[in-house]
Amino acid sequence: MTGAATRAAAGRSPSAGAERPEDAGDLLALDRAAQDLLFRAARTANTFTAEPVTEAQVRAIHDLVRYGPTALNAQPLRVLLLRSAAARARLLPHVSRGNRAKTAAAPLVAVLAADVDFHERLPELFPHQPKARDWLGDRAERVAQARFNAALQIGYLVVGVRAAGLAAGPMAGFDPTGVRQEFFPDGRHEVLLLMNIGRPGPQAWHDRLPRLDATEVITTL
């Protein structure tokens, strides 16, 4: 395991990597250390160390996860990074009480939003269909598309943060209208999620909750 993977996995339960049969992971193209780093040993962090998350790390994460698929290659996710104390102070009044302390202390907080006017970039991003922009003239349909595809991208982002040896703390406990009015007054963004990012700190996670077995999720016809 790499140094980053070792640091990210520090403090995790010894059984965290034992949720699947030993031979199941051998069927995957990723080696077992990478599988554990991204999924089995990865956790949602509630505390973080003071080590900063650098701009270079953020760009490396984006350069990896931008290849995740979205409909029409639309890529509507927009990420606002709150680093300064002043920016964090603007956010905290809109965050639920249970999430405020960890959000105030996290090295980096990302506000994740969907650009509902993403269709303006389709001539560039989906060039083989010159009329694709015109398909999305209805705002309500566009908002639904933006939210759905940005949610896909958020999933990729969580995995990308883990790939960097960091921990993600995604949170839905906040007032999205208040955050939108505070940071996106232009009216073209829908705020979907907040995410704390950094190295996991002491007692960073609760006990892992159960996961559904494949037999409970997968149906074959």
N, C-alpha and C positions, 0 to 999 in steps of 0.2 A: 504494500500500500504506500502511496506517496506521502510526503510530509504533510501536505494539505489535507489529504484524506485522513491521516492519523489524527491531526488536530481536530478535524471536524467530528470524528467519531469518539473523541475523548469524553469520558463520563457516561457513555451510553451503556445500557443494560447488556450484559454478556449474551443474553438470549436474543438480542435485537436482530441478529443475522440468521436466526434459526427458524424463521417462520414458514419456510418452504422446504419440501423434501430435498435432501442433499443433491439428488441427481437433477432436479428441475432447473436449477441455475446453470447446469452444464449444457443445457439445450440452447442457451442464449449466446449471442455473439460477443457481448461484453464479458470481460473476466469478472470473477466473483467480487473482487475488491471494488470495481466500478459499480456493480449492481448494488452492493451494500451502501456505497457512498451516495448514490442517487435515490435509493428507495428503502431497502430493509433497515439500514442503520440511521437513515435520515429522519429528523424529527422537526416539528414546529417549535421554534425556540421562544421562550418567554423572558429570558435574561440574556444579556450579551456582555462581552468584555469591552474594554474601552478602545480596543484596536480599531483604527479607522478602516472604512471601506473606501478604497481609492478610486479615482476616476478611471484609471487603467483597468481595474478589476471590473467595473461596471461596463466599460466598452468591450472587454473580452467576453463577458456574459452575453451582451447583446449580439456580438458578432457570431456567437454560437446559436442562440435561440431564434435569430431572425429567419432561419431556414425552416422553421416549423410551418406547416401548411395552414392557409386560411382561404376561405371562399373568394374566388376572383383575385387571389393574391393581394387582398385588400389591405392587410396589416393595419387595422384601425387603432391598435393599442398605442397610447401615449403615456409616457412615464415622467412624472415630475418628482425630482429628488429634493428632499428637504434636508439640508446640511446645517444651515445656520440656526442659532438659537432664536433669532427673530422669526424665521420661517416656521420653526417648530411651535413657537408661541401662538402663531396664527392658527395652527392646526388643532392644538390640544383642546380648546373649548368645544370642538365638534366631535371629540372622541369620547366614547363611553367611559365611565369612571374606572371600570375594571381594566381598561386598556391604556389609560393615560400614563401611568408610571413607566411601564415598559416602553411606551412610545417616546416619552421624554428622554429616556436613557439610551435608546438604541443608537448605534453609530450612524445609521442611515435609515431614513424613512422614505418610502416611495409611495406616491399617490398614483394609482393606476386608473386611467380613464380611457374611454372610447371616443374617438373623433367621429362624430356622426356625419361630418362632411367628407369622410374618407374617399367618397366617389370622385372627388376632384382630382385625385392622384391616379385614377384608373387608366387614363391614356398612357401614363408612364409605366405603371405596374402591371397592366394587363393589355399590352399593346396589340396583340393579335386579334382583339375584339374592339375595334375603334368606337363602337357605339355602346360599350359597357357603361360608360358614365350615364348615358341617357336611360338605362334600365332602372336607375335608382332615383328617379325624380320625386317619388313619394317619400316624405320625411319619416313617416311612421315605419315604413318598411326598412328604410335606411337605418333608423335607430335600432331596430331589432337585429339587423345584420351586423351593425357595429358592435353591439353588446355581445352577441354570440361569438363573433370572431375574436374580439378582444379577450373574452373569457378563455378561449382556446390558447391565446398567446400568453395569458397569465399562467396557465398550466406549464407551458414551456419555460416561462421565466423562473418558476419555482425550481424546476429541474436544473436550469442553468446556474442559479445561485448555488445549489448544492454541488454542481460540477466544479465550481470555483473553490470548494472547501469551506463555504460559508453556510449559515443557517438562515432560513426565511421564516418570518412570522406573519403570515397573511391574516388580516383582520377585517371582519365585516361589521364590527361593533362601533359604528360612527354614524353621523348624520350626513348622508351623501348630498343632500340639498345644501346644507351649510358649507360643506367643503367645496362644492361646485361654485357657489356664489363667492367664496373667499378666494379661490385660486383660478377658476375658469369662468369669469364673468362674461366671456364672449358668447355663451349660449351654444357652442358647437361641441361641447364635451359632456359625456355622461360619466360620472365618477362611479367606479365599480368596487374598488378594494383599496385598502392600505396594506403596506407590507414593510415590516421592520426587517433589516438585513444586517448581519454582522457575524462575528465569531461567537458561538454559544458560551454563555457564562455559567457560573455555579448554579446548580439545580435549575437548569434551563428548561426541563420538560417534565410533564406529568407522566404517569404510567401510560404505556401505549394502549390504546383502545382496540377492541377486536376488529378484525377485517373479515369481510365475507369470503367464503371459499368459492372456488371456481364453479362448483356445482350449484351454488346459489345465485350465480350471476349469469352464467353462460348457458344458452339454450341452442341446440343444434336441430335443424329441420332437415 
